[in-house]
Amino acid sequence: MDGKASEKIRVLIVDDHAMVRQGLRTFLELQDTAALPIEVVGEAANGLEAVKAAHAIQPDIVLLDLVMPEMDGIQATSRILEASPRTRVVILTSFGEEDKVMPAIRAGAQGYLLKDIPPDELVQAVREVYQGRVQLHPEIARKLMAAVAAEQDPPANQAAVPSENGLTEREREVLQLIADGRNNREIAETLVISEKTVKTHVSSILGKLHLDDRTQAAIYALRHGFSSNKT
């Protein structure tokens, strides 16, 4: 991303309810004074339409519902990424069950948000995904980590974090909160530091642990016994 003033995040909205699409369009397009303006470049009412629209429009972001006629969001995610490889898919749904979360993530979704998300957080999530960062609703992050824990079942002797990772005490605190599904704002409030400082710590953690994003960091933390819910 070059940070030019003319740069816009081009979004395709996919939902089988016209009122939802209109509401999202109206709100997103009110953000045109932000550092990264958002432009809604298309709408679709089902997965088949979404794939066709993604191929034709090549949007930066697709906000995608899961439960739709013709083709659901999970099927559509992989098809969209085939049709438009540079597009990033963000699931925006009312359903947070594990049997929907895991397939969506495996299909290539870069984000999984629930429709109860505050509007300003949705806008921030779109910008974060545009910058290449995974965005998960805190409850979804917890379910994802629980599923990974069930699959991995790490032995007790792996519970301690390797000493050679070089994390500072503050970075360990941040990693614990990531493992608990907290976003940057919540981490900043908990540790009484700025969001900018949190972002710096997250970048340092990812670099030291050779990870690509905060989802991988959360999984790493889970596997090595990190938790902010200590008694």
GUGU-852316 format. One record per atom (N, C-alpha, C): x, y, z; residue in one letter. Coordinates in pm, whole numbers, plus 32768, in hexadecimal, padded with zeros to 4 digits. Each point is the difference from the previous one (the first is absolute). Example, Ala and Ser with C-alpha at 12.3 -4.5 7.8 and 13.67 -1.06 7.14 Angstrom:
2
85277DC7830CA/7FA780778000A/805A80788000A/7FDD80697FB8S/805280778006S/7FB3806D8049S/
//
This chain:
231
80537F898000M/7FAD80778000M/8057807D8000M/7FE380627FAFD/805980717FF2D/7FD680788052D/7F897FFA8042G/7FD5806B8057G/7FD8807F7FB9G/7FEB7FFD7F7CK/7FD880777FB7K/7F75802D802AK/7FEA80837FF9A/7F7F8036802BA/7F8E7FCC7FAAA/801E7FDC7F83S/7F987FD27FA4S/7FDE7F6C8014S/804D7FBB8052E/7FEC7F728015E/7F797FE68044E/7FB97F9D7FCDK/7F817FD9803DK/7FFC7F69800FK/7FB97FD48066I/7FE87F728013I/7F7F7FDD7FB8I/80087FAD7F9AR/7F8D7FDE7FADR/7FBC7F838039R/7F8380108029V/7FB97F978049V/7F887FCC7FB1V/7FF17F7D7FFEL/7F8A7FBD7FCBL/7FB17FC88075L/7F7F80248009I/7FA97FD3806DI/7FAA7F8D7FCFI/80007F92804BV/7FB37F8A7FD9V/7FA77FD48075V/7F7E800E7FECD/7F9E7FD88065D/7F7A7FEE7FBAD/7FB27F9D802AD/7F827FE67FBBD/7F90805D802FD/801C80598060H/7F9C8060802DH/8023808A7FC9H/7FA680397FAFA/801A80817FC1A/8013806F8068A/7FB57FFA806DM/800D80688066M/80897FFD8042M/80367F888014V/80877FF4803AV/8066803B7FA0V/7FF57FDE7F81R/805E80367F9DR/7FFA80987FFCR/7F8680378000Q/7FF180917FFAQ/80378043807EQ/7FE77FC38073G/80348038807CG/809880028003G/803C7F927FD4L/80927FFA7FFBL/803980657F9DL/7FC280087F8BR/802F805F7F9BR/7FFA808F8035R/7F8F8023803CT/7FED80898032T/806980228068T/80147FA4805FF/8060801E806AF/808E80057FCBF/80277F9D7FB2L/808A7FFB7FCFL/8023807A7FACL/7FA1802C7FB1E/801D80717FA9E/800180858049E/7FD38000807DL/800A807A8052L/808E80138037L/80567F9C7FEAQ/808780068036Q/8063803F7F9FQ/7FCE804F7FA0D/805680307F94D/80668069802CD/7FFA8032807AT/80638061802ET/80737FBD804AT/7FFD7F7E800FA/80677FB9804BA/80807FF47FAFA/806B7FD78046A/80827FF07FBEA/7FF97F9B7F8FA/7FB07F998013L/7FEC7F9B7F97L/7F6B7FFC7FE0L/7FD280517FA4P/7F7180037FDEP/7FD17F787FCBP/7F827FE48016I/7FC47F837FD3I/7F99801E7F94I/800A7FB97F92E/7FA280107F91E/7FBA7F7B7FE5E/7F7C7FFE800AV/7FB57F867FDFV/7FF27FFA7F68V/803C7F9A7FC4V/80057FF67F6FV/7F9D7F9B7FC8V/7FB67FBB8058G/7F9E7FA07FCFG/7FB87FBA8070G/7F927FBF7FDBE/7FB17FB2805EE/7FD97F7C7FBEE/7FE97F9C8053A/7FCF7F7F7FCFA/7FA47FC48069A/7F9E7FB07FD3A/7F9B7FCA805BA/80157F6D8021A/80627FC07FC1N/801E7F758020N/808E7FDE7FD3N/802C7F878020G/80897FDA7FE2G/80227FFE7F6DG/7FA37FD07FADL/801A7FFD7F70L/8014808C7FC8L/7FA8805C8029E/8010808A7FD4E/8083803A8032E/80267FDA8079A/807B8035803BA/807A7FD67FAFA/80047F837FD7V/80717FCF7FB1V/8009804B7F7BV/7F8F80107FBEK/7FFD80487F81K/802B80918012K/7FCD8040806AA/8022808C8018A/8094800F8024A/80357FA48050A/808D80088025A/80597FF27F85A/7FDA7FA77FA6H/804E7FED7F85H/7FFE807F7FABH/7F8B803F7FF8A/7FF280777FAAA/803D807C803FA/7FF0800F8084I/8026807D8043I/808D7FFB803BI/802C7F89802AQ/80817FF08044Q/8009805F807AQ/7FA57FF38060P/800080598074P/80757FE2805DP/801E80608055D/80667FE98067D/7FCA7FA7806ED/7F83801B8029I/7FC27FBA8070I/7F757FD17FD7I/7FDC7F868028V/7F767FD27FF4V/7FCA7FEA808DV/7F9680498022L/7FB77FE7807CL/7F957F997FE0L/800C7F8A8039L/7FB47F8D7FD1L/7FAE7FBF806FL/7F7D7FF87FEAD/7FAA7FB6805CD/80187F6A7FEBD/7FDD7FB08063L/80157F707FF4L/7F867FB67FCAL/7F8C801C8038V/7F887FB47FDEV/7FB2804B7F95V/80077FCC7F84M/7FBF80407F8DM/7FCD7F947FA1M/7FA180237FABP/7FD07FA07F9CP/80677FEF7F90P/7FE97F9B7FACE/80537FE37F8AE/80897FC88025E/804E804A804DM/80837FD3802CM/802080478083M/80257FB58067D/801980408081D/808A80438001D/80198048806FG/807B804D8009G/807E7FAD8004G/7FF97F8A803BI/80787FAB8007I/80297FD37F74I/7FA07FCF7FB3Q/801E7FD97F76Q/802D80787FAFQ/7FBE80708016A/801F80777FB2A/808C8035801DA/802F7FF1807DT/808380378024T/806E7FCA7FA7T/800A7F7D7FF4S/806B7FC77FAES/7FEE80247F6DS/7F8480047FD1R/7FE680247F74R/802580917FE4R/7FE18057805FI/8023808E7FF1I/809780127FF7I/80487FB98054L/8092800D8000L/803E7FC77F81L/7FBF7F9E7FC5E/802E7FCE7F7FE/7FE680677F93E/7F8C80418006A/7FD980617F99A/804B8084800EA/80288020807BS/80428080801CS/80697FEA806CS/80767FCF7FDDP/80647FD58062P/802F806C8061P/7FF9807E7FD9R/8030806A8059R/7F9380328060R/7F887FCE7FEET/7F9180278058T/800F7FBD8088T/7FD580478068R/7FFE7FC78087R/7F707FF6802FR/7FDB7F8B802EV/7F767FE58029V/7FF180108097V/7F9B804D8027V/7FDD800F808CV/7F727FCB8014V/7FF37F97804EI/7F7C7FCB8020I/7FBB805E8061I/7F8580267FE1L/7FB180568059L/7F787FBC800FL/7FEA7FC18073T/7F8E7FA7800FT/7FC88005808DT/7F8C7FC58011S/7FC47FF28085S/80257F7B8040S/80477FAB7FB7F/801A7F78802DF/80927FEE8028F/80157FD8807FG/80877FED8031G/80207F728028G/7FAE7FA07FD2E/80177F758025E/80827FCB7FC2E/80417FA8804AE/80827FCB7FD3E/7FF77FBC7F78E/7F8D7FBF7FE2D/7FF47FB97F81D/7FF880607F8AD/7FF18080801CK/800580647F95K/8084804C8002K/803480198078V/807B804D800DV/80757FB87FBDV/80187F838027M/80757FB97FCEM/7FFF7FEF7F68M/7F917FD57FC4P/80007FF57F6DP/801880867FBAP/7FCB806C8039A/801480847FC2A/809280298004A/80417FE98071I/808E8020800CI/80537FAA7FA2I/7FDE7F7F7FFBR/804A7FA67FA6R/7FEB80257F6ER/7F8A80367FE0A/7FE480277F75A/804E807C7FD6A/803980478062G/805480717FDFG/7FD180878032G/7F9780038053A/7FD180808034A/806C80438054A/801080817FEBQ/8064804F8048Q/7FC7803D8080Q/7F7C7FF8800DG/7FC080348077G/7F7D7FB98019G/7FD57FFE807DY/7F807FC38023Y/7FC48056806FY/7F9B804D7FDBL/7FC1805E805BL/7F6C7FDF8010L/7FC980228074L/7F727FED8018L/7FB780837FEBL/7F827FF97FDBK/7FB580777FDBK/7FDF805A8077K/80237FD58078D/7FED80588073D/8077805E8014D/80617FFC7FA5I/80758055800BI/7FD880937FF6I/803680578054P/7FE280907FF4P/802F80347F77P/7FB5805B7FC4P/802280307F7AP/808D80347FF1P/8031804B8064D/808780367FF3D/80697F918003D/7FE47F94804AE/805D7F8F8003E/7FFE7FB47F7CE/7F8C7FFC7FBFL/7FF87FC17F7CL/8057804C7F9DL/7FF680838001V/805280527FA6V/80947FE8801BV/80257FFE8080Q/808C7FE88022Q/802C7F747FD3Q/7FA87F9E800EA/80227F787FD5A/80167FFA7F6AA/7FAD80457FB3V/801280037F6FV/8089803A7FDEV/8026806C8043R/8082803E7FE5R/80737FA3802AR/7FEF7FBA8071E/80687FA5802EE/80137F8D7F9EE/7F927FC77FD0V/800A7F927F9FV/803F80317F7EV/7FDB80787FD6Y/803C803C7F89Y/8097800A800DY/802F8016807BQ/809080098019Q/803F7F768014Q/7FAF7F977FF3G/80377F798007G/7FF67FBC8086G/7FB6803B805DR/7FF67FC78085R/7F7E7FB28012R/80097F8D803EV/7F8A7FAF801CV/7FAC8043806CV/7F7C7FFF7FEEQ/7FA5803B8062Q/7F997F98802CQ/7FFD7FE48082L/7FA17F9F8036L/7FB3803E8073L/7F7D7FED8001H/7FB080248074H/803A7FB48078H/800B80408077P/803D7FBD8073P/7FC77F76801DP/7F7D7FF07FF4E/7FC37F7D8018E/802C7F9B7F98E/8010802E7F84I/802F7FA77F95I/80907FD7801AI/8053805E802EA/808B7FE1801FA/80087F95806DA/7FAC800B8064R/80007F9C806BR/7FDA7F767FCCR/7F9A7FFC7FABK/7FD47F7F7FC9K/806B7FC47FA5K/804280567FB3L/80697FD07FA8L/80727FC58051L/80268044806AM/806D7FCF8054M/7FD97F808049M/7F837FF8802CA/7FD27F868043A/80047F8A7FA0A/7FDA80197F82A/80047F957F9CA/808E7FD37FE6A/805C80607FF9V/808E7FDE7FEAV/80357FB18077V/7FDA802A8079A/802D7FBA8078A/7FCF7F708000A/7F847FEB7FD7A/7FC87F7A7FFDA/80497FA87F9CA/8029803D7F8FE/80487FB47F9AE/808F7FE38029E/804080628042Q/808E7FF28021Q/80187FB38080Q/7FAC801F8069D/800D7FC08082D/80927FFB802ED/804280758012P/808E80018020P/801D7FC18087P/806C7FB2800AP/80247FC38080P/8029806A8065P/7FF97FDA8081A/8019805F806BA/808C803B7FF9A/80627FB17FD1N/808980327FFEN/801780687F93N/7F99801D7FAEQ/800D80687F9CQ/7FB78080802BQ/7FCC8001807BA/7FAE8070802AA/80508081800FA/80807FF38028A/805080798013A/802A803A7F7AA/7FFF80837FF7V/802B80427F85V/80967FF27FF3V/80357FDC7F8BP/80907FF27FEFP/804880808029P/806B7FF1804FS/804780758033S/804B804A7F93S/801D7FBD7F90E/8051803F7F99E/7FB2805D7FA5E/7F7F80118019N/7FB480557FA4N/801E80948011N/803D80288070G/802D80898010G/7F938065801EG/7F887FD48024L/7F95805E801EL/801B80498084L/7FE080818001T/8008804A807CT/7F877FE08056T/8003802A807DE/7F8F7FE8805AE/7F8280417FCAE/800C807B7FCDR/7F8C80457FC8R/7FCB7FB77F85R/80597FCD7FACE/7FD47FB57F89E/7FB87F808028E/802D7FC2806DR/7FBB7F898032R/7F738024802FR/7FF280738040E/7F7B802C802BE/7FA580187F89E/803780407F99V/7FB180197F87V/7FD87F7C7FBFV/805E7FA17FFAL/7FE37F7E7FC3L/7F947FB6804FL/8003800C8083Q/7F977FC18051Q/7F7780387FDCQ/7FF980827FEDL/7F80803F7FE0L/7FD47FE07F71L/805D7FF37FA5I/7FDE7FD17F79I/7FC47F758009I/803C7FAB8055A/7FCE7F778011A/7F737FFE8038A/7FDC806A8046D/7F7A800A8039D/7F9C803F7FA0D/802D801B7F83G/7FA780367F9AG/7FEC80968007G/805780488049R/7FEF8091800BR/803480477F83R/7FBC806B7FD9N/803280527F92N/8060806A8037N/803D80507FA7N/80658060802BN/7FC880678063N/7F87802E7FE7R/7FC58063805AR/7FEF7FC5808CR/7FCE7F868008E/7FEB7FC18082E/80857FE58047E/80667FDA7FB4I/80847FEA803BI/803780838038I/7FEF806B7FB1A/80308083802CA/7FBB802A8082A/7F7D7FEC8008E/7FB780248079E/802B7FAC8078E/80167F807FE9T/80277FA6806DT/808A80248037T/805E801E7FA8L/808A801A8029L/801C80958016L/7F9A80537FE6V/800B80938010V/807580357FABV/7FFD7FDD7F81I/806080337F9FI/7FB380287F83I/804280407FA3S/7FBC802C7F87S/7FF17F8E7F9CS/7F9E800E7FA5E/7FEF7F9A7F98E/807B7FFA7FA7E/804180737FE9K/807B80027FAFK/806C7FAB8040K/800B80098083T/80627FAE8048T/7FDD7F6D7FF6T/7F7F7FE1800AV/7FD57F757FF1V/80287FCB7F77V/7FE7804F7F98K/80247FD57F78K/80967FE67FF5K/805080548041T/80917FED7FFFT/80257F7C8043T/7FC17FE48072H/801B7F828046H/7FD57F877FACH/7F8B800A7FC0V/7FD07F917FADV/80627FE67F8DV/802E80697FBFS/80607FF07F92S/80807FBE8032S/802E80298076S/80797FC48039S/7FEC7F6D8020S/7F8B7FE08038I/7FE17F748020I/80027FAA7F83I/7FBC80307F97L/7FFA7FB47F83L/808C7FEB7FC7L/805380698006G/80887FF37FCCG/80527F9C804EG/7FFA80088085K/80517FA78054K/7FD47F6E7FF5K/7F7D7FEC7FEDL/7FCD7F767FFAL/7FF57FCD7F70L/802680567FA0H/7FFC7FDA7F71H/7F737FD77FD5H/7F9F80538025L/7F747FE87FE0L/7FCE806A7FA0L/7F957FE07FB8D/7FCD805B7F9AD/7F9680618033D/7FB07FD78063D/7F928054802CD/7FD97FDB808FD/7FA1804D8038R/7FDA7FED808CR/7FB47F7E8017R/7FC07FCA7F98T/7FBE7F7E8011T/80687F94801AT/806D80037FB3Q/806D7FA08018Q/803C8016808BQ/80098080802AA/8034801D8086A/7FA57FC5806BA/7F7D800C7FECA/7FA17FC98061A/800C7F688009A/80107FC07F8DI/800F7F6E7FFEI/80837FD78044I/806C804B7FE3Y/80817FE68042Y/7FF0800B8097Y/7FBD806B802BA/7FEF8017808FA/7FB27F8F8042A/7F997FD27FBCL/7FAE7F948035L/80537F80800FL/804F7FE37F99R/80507F858003R/80698002806ER/802A80788029H/806C800A8063H/7FCE802E8087H/7F7F7FF58019G/7FCD80148085G/7FE5808F8029G/7FFD805C7FA0F/7FE0808A8023F/7F6B800E8019F/7FDF804B8067S/7F748022801AS/7FFC8076805FS/7FA980607FE3S/7FEF8071805BS/7F9A7FE2806CS/7FC37F897FF7N/7F977FDC8063N/803C7FA7806DN/8068802F803DK/80427FB38067K/7FC2801D8087K/7FF97F9A8053T/7FC980108087T/8070800B8066T/
//
